[in-house]
């Protein structure tokens, strides 16, 4: 379960279900911040596939 996967504040371990991802895929992720009406959109790339339905994302431009 990505226990040793992430040592950077610009990365996250995720379980991409039901849609699998592959290394190199680029994702647009909407983060809803409390009472804000518009979500914060961030871009992340899949940098590692840990198998067992887990992947590591690296966020760009944070």
C-alpha positions as CSV (number, residue, x, y, z in Angstrom):
1,X,0.0,0.0,0.0
2,X,2.5,2.7,-1.1
3,X,4.0,2.7,2.4
4,X,7.4,3.7,1.2
5,X,6.2,5.3,-2.0
6,X,6.0,9.0,-1.2
7,X,8.8,11.0,0.3
8,X,8.0,14.3,-1.4
9,X,5.3,17.0,-0.7
10,X,4.7,17.1,-4.5
11,X,3.7,13.4,-4.8
12,X,0.9,11.2,-3.7
13,X,0.0,7.6,-3.7
14,X,-3.4,6.8,-5.2
15,X,-5.7,3.8,-5.9
16,X,-6.9,4.6,-9.4
17,X,-10.1,2.6,-9.5
18,X,-12.2,1.9,-11.5
19,X,-10.0,3.4,-14.2
20,X,-6.4,2.2,-14.3
21,X,-3.6,4.6,-15.2
22,X,-0.2,4.0,-16.7
23,X,3.2,5.6,-16.2
24,X,3.3,8.8,-18.2
25,X,-0.4,9.5,-18.1
26,X,-1.2,13.1,-17.2
27,X,-4.3,13.8,-15.1
28,X,-6.3,16.9,-14.3
29,X,-7.5,16.7,-10.7
30,X,-10.1,18.9,-9.1
31,X,-9.6,19.8,-5.5
32,X,-12.6,21.2,-3.7
33,X,-11.5,23.6,-1.0
34,X,-14.1,24.1,1.7
35,X,-16.6,26.7,0.7
36,X,-15.0,27.9,-2.5
37,X,-17.3,27.5,-5.5
38,X,-14.6,26.8,-8.0
39,X,-12.3,23.8,-7.5
40,X,-8.5,24.2,-7.6
41,X,-7.4,22.3,-10.7
42,X,-4.0,20.6,-10.5
43,X,-2.0,18.6,-13.0
44,X,-0.3,15.4,-12.1
45,X,1.7,12.8,-14.0
46,X,1.8,9.1,-13.1
47,X,5.5,8.4,-12.3
48,X,5.3,5.0,-10.8
49,X,3.1,1.9,-10.9
50,X,3.2,0.0,-7.6
51,X,0.9,-2.8,-8.8
52,X,-2.1,-4.0,-6.8
53,X,-4.1,-1.1,-8.1
54,X,-1.8,1.6,-6.8
55,X,0.2,4.4,-8.6
56,X,2.3,7.4,-7.6
57,X,1.5,10.8,-8.9
58,X,3.8,13.8,-9.2
59,X,2.1,17.2,-9.1
60,X,3.3,19.9,-11.5
61,X,3.4,23.6,-10.9
62,X,2.7,23.6,-7.2
